[in-house]
Every structure is written in structure tokens, then in C-alpha cells.
Amino acid sequence: MLGWLSKSRQESGLLAVAIEPEAIKFAHVLNANAERPYAAHWASVSSAPSDHASSLQRLTREHDFARFVCTTLLEPAEYQILLVEPPKVPADELKAAIRWKIKDLIEYHIDDATVDVFEVRGEGETKGSAKAMYAVATPNEVVQKRIALFEEAGVPLKVIDIPEMVHGELLLTRRLEVTSVQLGQREHGDHYRDRVATEITRSLDMFDRQRLSVGVGNLVLAPLPQDPELEQFLGGKLYVPVAGAALPEVMDFAGGSEPTPEEQWEYFHLFGAALRVEGKAL
């Protein structure tokens, strides 16, 4: 998403770090372009927000984070994703035009916002032909604090990313107001599964209306150990095949071990971020 490259001694692979409200998590993946990437290490440490700086510095000393080029993920509460119609302006005026379009859609002054822009293009469509765009806005303060956190720890930060972008090109994104905890409830599980099925159907219909010359072949679910029955439930409700994402089927892990279903859920976005190959920005 937002990229800065620090020139320093660098080990291969990318280290993805998430600064969460009560923890710092990280994953280091090698050979992102290989047929089977290799997850060399993944771990989590508890850390209150007031301790994030000292915790990251300690992790940097213990695991020598300074050797790696790093990417970090923002938390969903730290940014907004806004779907906008592409403005008819020259490429060098695009970001300024997008900022003007979204200035009344964010909760703070546009001058206090860091904004990035992504085209929504179908297969075979050229740059500049997008029918829609996503603007990602986050307060400057969030970006500045994150950069300072890594600088103080001596960690070379390359990219500030968002979970929606780490698993492939962004064509459609929606946030569903259903949590994994709700899906795991025995008494009300089906109620929340129905809500998820309804919202996914709406998402598929929205995707079709975008007319991107791209079809949805199947729906892939991230690992969700809290509700192992969700895949079967959705398979009986949706008009596209449903399959669960099993990370050991597409990548290898250190020591020949496999992460538990709980770890696959917990580190799903971090593994994706560490696999991300950055394209040229607009």
C-alpha cells in the first residue's frame, strides 16, 4: 500500500509485523515467488499499547529484525476503504482529485489524511480504463506513529499495508458485521451463518454488476477454527462452490511442521503480507 524502502543489509524474504491492541505478531516468509513459499518463523508476544515500542525493540534484539525488510499491517479501525468513481483527470492529478472526492466521507480533515488509490480493473483491461477505484485513507498521525515505532526499533520498514490487499488484487471488499465469536456460538450459530450467507450473496451480486470481465469460480474461506461447520453451511446456500483455505497445501513451514488451524487463522493475513510482491503504484 504505502511504500518506503530502507537501504540496509537485508536478508532474503519479507518480515510481516502486526501491531495489534494487545499483541505484536510477526511472520517471516522466504521465496515468495516460488511455487511453494517457505514460512521460516511466526510468533506472537503479548503487548499492551503502552508497551508496543519497548516490545518491538525487544523482539528486534532477540530475532535481529534489523536484518529484514519489513511490512506492517494496519488494524481495520485505523483506516477506511472508499469505493469511488474514477475522475476524468490526467494521471498526475489523480490523487489530488481522489482526495477532493473523499474529503466529506472521512471523519477528519483531508489535509490530515494519508491517501492511496487502487484501480479496479477486469482481466485484460489496461491501466487508466478502470470503472471504479478504491481510496484507502488513514490519519497522518497513524502513519507517522507506525513509522516512528519501527525507526526507534531500528527495523527497516518498506510497506504499510492493509489486510484487504495482501492476498491478491483488490476487486471488491466489504466488511461483514459478524464476528468469529458469534459464528462459534452453539445456540445462535445458524442465525449468524445465515447472515454471512446473505451478505456473501449480496457481495457476489455486486461483483457481477461491476462487469469486470472476471467470473467468480469459487469462494475460498480463510481458516476459521471457531466454526468448522461454516464451509459446509455456505456450500448449501451459495451458488458458487465453497472451499476452505489450507495453507499447508500451498506453502511449506519450518521444521516440516504445520501450523495448527488456530495459528492459520491467527497468522493468515501476516503470511499473505509476507508473500506480497509489490507492484508499481498509481
C-alpha positions as CSV (number, residue, x, y, z in Angstrom):
1,M,0.0,0.0,0.0
2,L,2.2,2.8,1.3
3,G,5.9,2.1,0.4
4,W,9.2,3.3,1.7
5,L,12.4,1.3,1.0
6,S,15.2,1.5,3.5
7,K,18.6,0.7,2.2
8,S,20.4,-1.6,4.6
9,R,21.9,-5.0,5.0
10,Q,19.0,-7.3,4.2
11,E,18.2,-11.0,4.5
12,S,16.0,-12.6,1.9
13,G,12.3,-12.8,2.3
14,L,9.9,-10.3,3.8
15,L,9.1,-10.0,7.5
16,A,5.4,-9.0,8.2
17,V,4.6,-7.4,11.5
18,A,1.2,-6.7,13.0
19,I,0.8,-4.2,15.9
20,E,-2.4,-5.3,17.5
21,P,-4.1,-3.8,20.6
22,E,-2.9,-6.5,22.9
23,A,-0.1,-8.2,20.9
24,I,2.7,-7.9,18.4
25,K,2.7,-10.7,15.8
26,F,5.2,-11.5,13.0
27,A,5.8,-13.9,10.2
28,H,8.9,-14.3,8.0
29,V,8.4,-16.0,4.6
30,L,11.1,-16.9,2.0
31,N,10.8,-17.4,-1.7
32,A,7.5,-15.5,-2.2
33,N,7.7,-16.0,-6.0
34,A,8.4,-19.8,-5.7
35,E,5.8,-22.5,-6.4
36,R,5.9,-23.3,-2.6
37,P,7.0,-20.4,-0.4
38,Y,8.6,-21.2,2.9
39,A,7.5,-19.8,6.2
40,A,10.7,-19.6,8.3
41,H,9.2,-18.3,11.5
42,W,6.0,-17.0,13.0
43,A,5.2,-15.9,16.6
44,S,3.3,-13.6,18.8
45,V,4.0,-11.8,22.1
46,S,1.5,-10.1,24.4
47,S,1.9,-6.3,24.5
48,A,-0.3,-3.6,25.8
49,P,-0.4,-0.4,23.6
50,S,1.7,1.5,26.0
51,D,4.4,-1.2,25.7
52,H,4.4,-1.5,21.9
53,A,7.7,0.5,21.5
54,S,9.6,-1.5,24.1
55,S,8.2,-4.8,22.9
56,L,9.2,-4.2,19.3
57,Q,12.7,-3.2,20.4
58,R,13.0,-6.3,22.5
59,L,11.8,-8.5,19.6
60,T,14.3,-6.7,17.3
61,R,17.1,-7.6,19.6
62,E,16.0,-11.2,20.2
63,H,15.3,-12.0,16.5
64,D,17.5,-9.5,14.8
65,F,14.7,-7.9,12.9
66,A,17.1,-5.2,11.6
67,R,18.3,-7.9,9.1
68,F,15.0,-7.9,7.3
69,V,13.0,-5.7,5.1
70,C,9.6,-5.4,6.8
71,T,6.0,-4.8,6.0
72,T,3.4,-3.9,8.6
73,L,-0.4,-4.2,8.7
74,L,-2.8,-1.6,9.9
75,E,-5.7,-2.6,12.1
76,P,-9.2,-2.2,10.5
77,A,-10.1,0.6,12.9
78,E,-7.1,2.6,11.6
79,Y,-8.2,3.2,8.0
80,Q,-11.2,3.5,5.7
81,I,-11.7,1.9,2.3
82,L,-13.9,4.0,0.0
83,L,-15.2,3.0,-3.5
84,V,-15.1,6.0,-5.8
85,E,-15.8,6.7,-9.5
86,P,-12.6,7.3,-11.4
87,P,-12.2,11.1,-12.0
88,K,-11.5,12.1,-15.6
89,V,-8.2,13.9,-15.0
90,P,-4.6,13.3,-16.1
91,A,-2.7,10.7,-14.2
92,D,-0.5,13.2,-12.4
93,E,-3.7,14.8,-11.0
94,L,-5.4,11.6,-10.0
95,K,-4.6,11.5,-6.3
96,A,-5.5,15.2,-5.8
97,A,-8.8,14.6,-7.5
98,I,-9.5,11.5,-5.3
99,R,-8.7,13.4,-2.2
100,W,-11.3,16.0,-3.2
101,K,-13.8,13.3,-3.8
102,I,-13.5,11.7,-0.4
103,K,-13.0,14.8,1.7
104,D,-16.6,14.7,3.1
105,L,-16.5,10.9,3.5
106,I,-13.9,10.7,6.2
107,E,-14.1,11.8,9.9
108,Y,-11.1,14.1,9.9
109,H,-9.8,16.9,7.6
110,I,-8.5,15.8,4.3
111,D,-5.2,17.7,5.0
112,D,-4.7,15.3,7.9
113,A,-5.1,12.2,5.8
114,T,-2.7,9.9,4.0
115,V,-4.5,8.5,0.9
116,D,-3.6,5.8,-1.5
117,V,-5.6,4.8,-4.6
118,F,-6.1,1.4,-6.4
119,E,-7.8,0.8,-9.7
120,V,-10.5,-1.9,-10.0
121,R,-9.7,-3.5,-13.4
122,G,-11.0,-6.6,-15.0
123,E,-8.9,-9.2,-16.8
124,G,-7.2,-7.7,-19.9
125,E,-8.2,-4.1,-19.0
126,T,-5.4,-1.6,-19.3
127,K,-4.2,0.9,-16.7
128,G,-6.4,4.0,-16.8
129,S,-9.5,2.1,-18.0
130,A,-10.8,1.3,-14.6
131,K,-14.6,1.5,-14.0
132,A,-14.1,2.1,-10.3
133,M,-11.3,2.9,-7.8
134,Y,-10.7,2.3,-4.1
135,A,-9.3,5.0,-2.0
136,V,-7.7,4.0,1.3
137,A,-7.5,6.8,3.9
138,T,-5.8,6.8,7.2
139,P,-4.9,9.7,9.5
140,N,-1.4,11.1,9.1
141,E,-0.9,10.5,12.8
142,V,-1.4,6.8,12.4
143,V,1.2,6.5,9.7
144,Q,3.7,8.8,11.5
145,K,3.4,6.8,14.7
146,R,3.9,3.5,12.9
147,I,7.0,4.7,11.0
148,A,8.4,6.1,14.3
149,L,7.8,2.8,16.1
150,F,9.9,0.9,13.5
151,E,12.6,3.6,13.3
152,E,13.0,3.6,17.1
153,A,13.5,-0.1,17.0
154,G,15.9,0.1,14.1
155,V,13.8,-2.0,11.8
156,P,13.8,-1.2,8.0
157,L,10.1,-0.7,7.1
158,K,9.3,-1.0,3.4
159,V,5.5,-1.0,3.3
160,I,2.5,-0.1,5.4
161,D,-0.2,-2.4,4.2
162,I,-3.8,-3.4,4.9
163,P,-5.3,-6.9,5.2
164,E,-7.6,-6.5,2.2
165,M,-4.6,-6.1,-0.1
166,V,-2.3,-8.9,1.0
167,H,-4.0,-11.9,-0.8
168,G,-4.2,-10.6,-4.3
169,E,-5.5,-7.8,-6.4
170,L,-8.4,-5.9,-4.8
171,L,-11.6,-6.1,-6.9
172,L,-14.3,-5.9,-4.2
173,T,-14.2,-5.5,-0.4
174,R,-16.9,-5.4,2.2
175,R,-16.8,-5.8,6.0
176,L,-19.5,-8.0,7.5
177,E,-20.9,-7.2,10.9
178,V,-20.5,-10.8,12.2
179,T,-17.6,-11.9,14.3
180,S,-15.8,-15.3,14.6
181,V,-17.0,-15.5,18.2
182,Q,-20.6,-15.1,17.1
183,L,-20.2,-17.8,14.4
184,G,-18.8,-20.2,17.1
185,Q,-21.8,-19.8,19.4
186,R,-23.7,-23.1,19.7
187,E,-27.2,-21.7,20.3
188,H,-27.2,-18.9,17.7
189,G,-24.6,-20.2,15.2
190,D,-27.1,-20.8,12.3
191,H,-28.5,-17.3,12.7
192,Y,-25.1,-15.7,12.2
193,R,-24.2,-18.2,9.4
194,D,-27.4,-17.2,7.6
195,R,-26.4,-13.5,7.9
196,V,-22.9,-14.3,6.4
197,A,-24.5,-16.3,3.6
198,T,-26.9,-13.4,2.8
199,E,-24.1,-10.8,2.8
200,I,-21.8,-13.0,0.6
201,T,-24.7,-13.4,-1.9
202,R,-25.0,-9.6,-1.9
203,S,-21.3,-9.3,-2.5
204,L,-21.4,-11.7,-5.4
205,D,-24.3,-9.8,-6.9
206,M,-22.4,-6.6,-6.5
207,F,-19.3,-8.1,-8.1
208,D,-21.4,-9.2,-11.1
209,R,-22.8,-5.7,-11.5
210,Q,-19.3,-4.3,-11.8
211,R,-18.9,-6.1,-15.2
212,L,-15.2,-6.6,-14.8
213,S,-14.9,-9.5,-17.3
214,V,-13.9,-11.7,-14.4
215,G,-16.0,-14.5,-13.1
216,V,-16.1,-16.0,-9.6
217,G,-15.1,-19.6,-9.9
218,N,-15.3,-20.5,-6.2
219,L,-15.4,-19.0,-2.8
220,V,-12.3,-19.6,-0.6
221,L,-12.8,-19.3,3.2
222,A,-9.9,-18.3,5.4
223,P,-9.2,-20.9,8.2
224,L,-11.9,-20.4,10.9
225,P,-11.4,-23.0,13.7
226,Q,-14.2,-21.2,15.7
227,D,-16.8,-22.5,13.2
228,P,-15.6,-25.6,11.3
229,E,-19.2,-26.1,10.0
230,L,-19.3,-22.8,8.1
231,E,-17.8,-24.2,4.9
232,Q,-20.5,-26.9,4.7
233,F,-23.3,-24.5,5.6
234,L,-22.3,-22.0,2.9
235,G,-21.9,-24.7,0.4
236,G,-25.6,-25.4,0.7
237,K,-26.6,-21.8,0.5
238,L,-24.5,-20.2,-2.2
239,Y,-24.5,-20.6,-6.0
240,V,-20.7,-20.9,-6.2
241,P,-18.5,-23.8,-4.9
242,V,-17.1,-23.2,-1.4
243,A,-13.6,-24.4,-0.3
244,G,-11.5,-23.8,2.8
245,A,-8.1,-22.3,2.5
246,A,-5.5,-24.8,3.8
247,L,-2.1,-23.1,3.9
248,P,0.0,-26.3,4.1
249,E,-1.4,-27.1,0.6
250,V,0.3,-24.1,-0.9
251,M,3.4,-23.4,1.2
252,D,6.0,-25.1,3.4
253,F,6.7,-24.4,7.1
254,A,9.9,-24.5,9.1
255,G,10.9,-27.9,10.6
256,G,8.4,-29.7,8.3
257,S,5.7,-28.9,10.8
258,E,2.3,-27.4,10.0
259,P,0.6,-24.5,11.9
260,T,-2.5,-25.5,13.8
261,P,-5.9,-24.4,12.5
262,E,-5.8,-21.7,15.2
263,E,-2.4,-20.5,14.0
264,Q,-3.5,-20.5,10.4
265,W,-6.5,-18.3,11.4
266,E,-4.3,-16.0,13.6
267,Y,-1.5,-15.5,11.0
268,F,-3.5,-15.7,7.8
269,H,-3.1,-12.1,6.9
270,L,0.5,-11.9,8.1
271,F,1.5,-14.9,5.9
272,G,-0.2,-13.1,3.0
273,A,1.6,-9.8,3.7
274,A,4.9,-11.6,3.8
275,L,4.2,-13.2,0.5
276,R,3.2,-9.9,-1.2
277,V,5.1,-8.8,-4.2
278,E,4.7,-5.1,-4.6
279,G,3.5,-3.8,-8.0
280,K,4.1,-0.3,-9.4
281,A,1.9,2.3,-7.6
282,L,-0.5,4.5,-9.5
